[in-house]
């Protein structure tokens, strides 16, 4: 059920300013290059951004009563990846919340 993690060079999306977007929540963040690209897109383009919420939980398995150790380890690894990838890139005044 885990997403594949292929490493590749980070790509930059075209500039498209979002003037009123204040909160971004990224659900299912696993630390893939594409996850980092998506977060960076909003950091660079959401002019009024105040808060980014990173939720690494697997949304399908989160609703089931069975949560095995492998899933918990993957989520912990995703949290660490999010902190490592995004903390230094976070602009002043933008709160980073990792669930």
Backbone torsions as a table, in degrees:
resi	resn	phi	psi	omega
1	UNK	NA	-14.1	-177.9
2	UNK	-73.3	142.5	176.6
3	UNK	-71.2	148.5	178.0
4	UNK	-73.6	147.2	-180.0
5	UNK	-119.3	93.4	173.4
6	UNK	-98.8	135.2	179.2
7	UNK	-91.1	133.1	176.6
8	UNK	-149.4	168.9	179.9
9	UNK	-68.6	139.8	179.9
10	UNK	-70.7	134.7	177.4
11	UNK	-102.6	154.8	177.8
12	UNK	-109.1	132.9	177.3
13	UNK	-83.2	161.4	177.5
14	UNK	-64.0	147.8	178.5
15	UNK	-67.1	132.2	177.7
16	UNK	-152.0	90.0	-173.9
17	UNK	-63.4	135.1	173.9
18	UNK	-111.2	104.6	-171.0
19	UNK	-76.7	-23.1	-172.2
20	UNK	-116.5	-0.4	-177.4
21	UNK	-76.2	116.6	-177.0
22	UNK	-108.0	-27.8	-175.9
23	UNK	-129.9	131.2	175.5
24	UNK	-124.5	129.3	174.9
25	UNK	-120.0	122.4	178.6
26	UNK	-108.3	113.6	-176.9
27	UNK	-101.7	136.2	179.9
28	UNK	85.5	24.9	179.4
29	UNK	-68.9	124.2	-179.4
30	UNK	-118.4	-2.1	-179.2
31	UNK	90.7	11.7	177.0
32	UNK	-71.1	161.8	176.7
33	UNK	-57.2	-40.5	-179.8
34	UNK	-65.2	-33.3	176.3
35	UNK	-64.4	-44.6	178.9
36	UNK	-63.6	-41.8	178.9
37	UNK	-61.0	-43.4	-179.2
38	UNK	-63.9	-46.0	178.7
39	UNK	-61.4	-43.4	179.8
40	UNK	-64.9	-34.5	177.3
41	UNK	-57.4	-47.3	-179.2
42	UNK	-71.1	-37.7	177.4
43	UNK	-60.5	-39.9	-177.0
44	UNK	-82.4	-24.1	-171.7
45	UNK	-114.2	-17.2	179.3
46	UNK	-88.4	98.5	-173.4
47	UNK	-62.8	-39.2	-176.5
48	UNK	-97.9	16.6	-174.9
49	UNK	-58.1	130.3	178.7
50	UNK	-116.9	-28.2	-172.8
51	UNK	-151.8	137.0	172.9
52	UNK	-120.0	126.2	178.0
53	UNK	-110.5	125.1	178.6
54	UNK	-108.5	121.3	-179.9
55	UNK	-120.0	101.8	-175.7
56	UNK	-83.4	-0.5	-175.2
57	UNK	-67.7	143.5	177.0
58	UNK	-75.4	114.1	-169.9
59	UNK	-66.7	-30.4	178.4
60	UNK	-76.7	-49.7	-177.2
61	UNK	-71.8	-21.6	179.4
62	UNK	-62.2	-28.6	-176.8
63	UNK	-87.3	-4.5	-179.1
64	UNK	-97.7	152.4	-179.3
65	UNK	-73.0	-16.0	-178.2
66	UNK	-95.7	117.5	176.7
67	UNK	-132.1	101.6	-175.2
68	UNK	-81.9	171.4	-176.5
69	UNK	-62.7	-34.2	179.7
70	UNK	-61.2	-43.9	179.4
71	UNK	-64.1	-42.1	179.2
72	UNK	-63.4	-39.4	177.8
73	UNK	-66.5	-40.9	178.7
74	UNK	-63.3	-41.1	178.8
75	UNK	-66.4	-39.0	177.4
76	UNK	-64.6	-41.1	177.5
77	UNK	-64.1	-38.8	178.6
78	UNK	-65.6	-39.1	177.0
79	UNK	-62.7	-44.3	178.4
80	UNK	-63.4	-41.4	178.8
81	UNK	-63.0	-43.5	179.6
82	UNK	-60.6	-45.0	179.4
83	UNK	-62.2	-46.0	-178.6
84	UNK	-65.1	-43.0	-175.2
85	UNK	-76.2	-36.9	-167.8
86	UNK	-106.6	-25.4	-175.2
87	UNK	-57.6	-46.0	-177.7
88	UNK	-72.8	-23.4	-177.7
89	UNK	-91.1	-8.1	-177.5
90	UNK	-68.1	125.1	178.8
91	UNK	-70.5	154.6	176.2
92	UNK	-57.7	138.8	178.5
93	UNK	89.2	-6.2	178.1
94	UNK	-105.0	123.2	-179.5
95	UNK	-84.9	132.9	176.7
96	UNK	-108.4	119.6	179.1
97	UNK	-117.2	123.6	178.0
98	UNK	-114.6	113.8	-177.9
99	UNK	-76.8	NA	NA
